[in-house]
Amino acid sequence: MNLITEGGGAIEFFSDSESLISGELKRFSVYRQNERLLLDLDITLLYSKKFKDVTLRFIDVLEYSFYYKNHNSFYYIEDYKFFVTAEQAYISLDPVDGSGNEIDPNDNDFVIAKELKVYV
């Protein structure tokens, strides 16, 4: 894997020529490395001009929640909320409202972490 961007650069990367909308979450992995919890989201981008597959790596995960029931398809991204501050990175793949830079307690399928890196 090659590092493309990290931190707030991920917001610019996905709002520029790459888009998570209509992408497909292929896999998420949760694991410990060097005493920190990591979570990878492996996503295939539908409308990408450069990259088909990307990995969002959340490092030092503070909280995450994903729900799946077999009558739902796994897992097309219809909407999302994504922001990075000096303290944390946040993504929800099923937000109550995809706009804004605030965590809503009713957002679903989310990750909150101290760091974020994007790989291809």
Secondary structure, DSSP 8 states (H G I E B T S, - for coil): --EEEETTHHHHHHHTT---TT-EEEEEEEEEETTEEEEEEEEE-SS-SS-SEEEEEEEEEEEEE----TTS-S-B-S--EEEE-SS-EEEEEE-S-SSSSS--TT-EEEEEEEEEEEE-
